[in-house]
């Protein structure tokens, strides 16, 4: 019978032949998933010397078939590592990306006790921040009920359900009160850019969370227009941006009367976050 390592190698070759980058890495991740979520990758070496158990082989082949359809690995495995935790991911949410950790790191540079996360998706940003600040509480909004259900499960899994209130809201529509930190990773991909996205993003992630259409800036205009009324004196606003949008978002924030608007780069040196304050 075929040993597991050969099954995995052949699957990696199938992925690569289909034009999928990092076919080997994806095959390893999906094999670990097939053995069970708690199986660390380093344990695979011993497990793969022998033929795969039938149930593992079936799960692995189903996972490879899904990946060949360009479904993201995180959706197949159901989780994504972000900041210091793992978050449930579904097709109803954006896949939390490493570059978004830039926003989390910047948010943690100053104290806060009252947090608002607009368009929370999985809840990864809000929950990562609340986990770092045990005295803080937060509100996390999303227009999608399905995304809010995912965020609720993530909050419960991290023991944070009692410190975050999940609200269905179109930006600030159902938000009350003032906050000393407002964060958001809003949809910002332009209509023209959608066709050029990788199939894993374009075909599998919710378009509502990817693009507002047009020039990609409408979410920033909506946030800037309403944010000052919901910011405590000296409160901060941080938003993720597309790497070409920094100057435009700074202008939008300044026109809304926000102070100290600035652009911040991610670890790759690309513009990633715009911050501002209420005076």
VENVEN-V577133 format. One record per residue. PHI is phi in degrees with one decimal (* if undefined). Layout:
# VENVEN-V577133
phi=PHI
phi=PHI
This chain:
# VENVEN-V577133
phi=*
phi=-75.8
phi=-67.7
phi=-61.4
phi=-64.3
phi=-71.3
phi=-60.1
phi=-67.6
phi=-63.0
phi=-65.2
phi=-66.1
phi=-60.7
phi=-66.2
phi=-63.8
phi=-64.5
phi=-64.3
phi=-64.8
phi=-83.4
phi=87.6
phi=-89.3
phi=-65.3
phi=56.8
phi=-58.1
phi=-64.6
phi=-62.7
phi=-65.7
phi=-62.9
phi=-63.8
phi=-61.6
phi=-75.2
phi=-69.0
phi=-59.5
phi=-62.7
phi=-63.3
phi=-77.5
phi=133.9
phi=-57.2
phi=-88.1
phi=-79.3
phi=-71.4
phi=-63.6
phi=-66.2
phi=-78.3
phi=-66.0
phi=-54.0
phi=-71.2
phi=-68.3
phi=-88.6
phi=-68.3
phi=-100.3
phi=-59.5
phi=-71.2
phi=-57.8
phi=-53.2
phi=-69.4
phi=-70.1
phi=-59.8
phi=-66.3
phi=-65.3
phi=-66.2
phi=-64.9
phi=-64.0
phi=-67.5
phi=-64.7
phi=-60.9
phi=-65.4
phi=-66.9
phi=-64.7
phi=-85.2
phi=73.9
phi=-66.2
phi=-61.9
phi=-56.5
phi=-62.7
phi=-72.1
phi=-68.8
phi=-80.5
phi=88.3
phi=-143.7
phi=-141.9
phi=-76.7
phi=-149.7
phi=55.1
phi=-114.4
phi=-138.3
phi=-110.6
phi=-122.2
phi=-64.6
phi=-128.3
phi=-136.2
phi=-64.1
phi=-87.1
phi=-131.9
phi=-66.6
phi=-80.1
phi=-58.7
phi=-110.1
phi=-57.0
phi=-66.0
phi=-70.6
phi=-62.3
phi=-58.2
phi=-63.7
phi=-61.5
phi=-60.8
phi=-66.1
phi=-62.5
phi=-81.3
phi=-75.0
phi=-137.2
phi=-70.6
phi=-155.0
phi=-126.4
phi=-131.7
phi=-114.9
phi=-128.0
phi=-116.8
phi=-96.4
phi=74.1
phi=-72.5
phi=59.9
phi=-67.9
phi=86.8
phi=-58.0
phi=-69.0
phi=-59.7
phi=-70.9
phi=-62.6
phi=-68.1
phi=-65.3
phi=-63.6
phi=-82.5
phi=-128.6
phi=-58.8
phi=-88.1
phi=-88.4
phi=-126.2
phi=-152.1
phi=-121.5
phi=-127.2
phi=-114.2
phi=-159.7
phi=-80.5
phi=-94.6
phi=-63.8
phi=-64.6
phi=-65.4
phi=-62.5
phi=-66.4
phi=-64.5
phi=-60.3
phi=-64.3
phi=-67.4
phi=-65.6
phi=-61.8
phi=-64.5
phi=-63.5
phi=-93.6
phi=70.9
phi=-115.7
phi=-60.5
phi=-82.4
phi=-115.8
phi=-133.6
phi=-108.5
phi=-96.7
phi=-131.4
phi=-78.3
phi=-157.1
phi=-90.5
phi=54.1
phi=-90.1
phi=-52.9
phi=-111.5
phi=-95.8
phi=-123.8
phi=92.5
phi=-118.0
phi=-132.8
phi=-92.6
phi=-147.3
phi=-119.7
phi=-129.3
phi=-162.6
phi=-115.6
phi=-81.7
phi=-65.6
phi=-139.8
phi=-75.7
phi=-72.6
phi=-59.6
phi=-68.6
phi=-81.6
phi=-58.9
phi=-65.4
phi=-91.2
phi=-68.6
phi=-61.0
phi=-55.9
phi=-58.3
phi=-91.2
phi=-60.4
phi=-98.0
phi=-125.1
phi=-100.7
phi=-66.9
phi=-62.4
phi=-57.5
phi=-92.6
phi=-98.1
phi=-139.9
phi=-93.9
phi=83.2
phi=56.8
phi=-85.2
phi=79.5
phi=-107.0
phi=-63.4
phi=-64.7
phi=-67.1
phi=-64.8
phi=-66.2
phi=-65.4
phi=-63.5
phi=-65.3
phi=-104.5
phi=-59.1
phi=-55.2
phi=-72.2
phi=-115.7
phi=-110.8
phi=-65.7
phi=-53.2
phi=79.8
phi=-64.4
phi=-110.7
phi=-125.8
phi=-130.7
phi=-131.5
phi=-77.6
phi=-135.2
phi=-73.8
phi=-68.7
phi=-104.1
phi=-104.1
phi=-55.4
phi=-63.0
phi=-65.5
phi=-70.7
phi=-58.1
phi=-62.4
phi=-62.2
phi=-66.3
phi=-64.4
phi=-64.3
phi=-83.8
phi=89.6
phi=-81.5
phi=-100.0
phi=54.3
phi=-66.1
phi=-148.9
phi=-103.6
phi=-126.4
phi=-91.3
phi=-89.5
phi=-65.9
phi=-89.5
phi=83.6
phi=-93.5
phi=-56.8
phi=-135.4
phi=-136.9
phi=-115.6
phi=-117.6
phi=-157.5
phi=-131.4
phi=-92.9
phi=-67.1
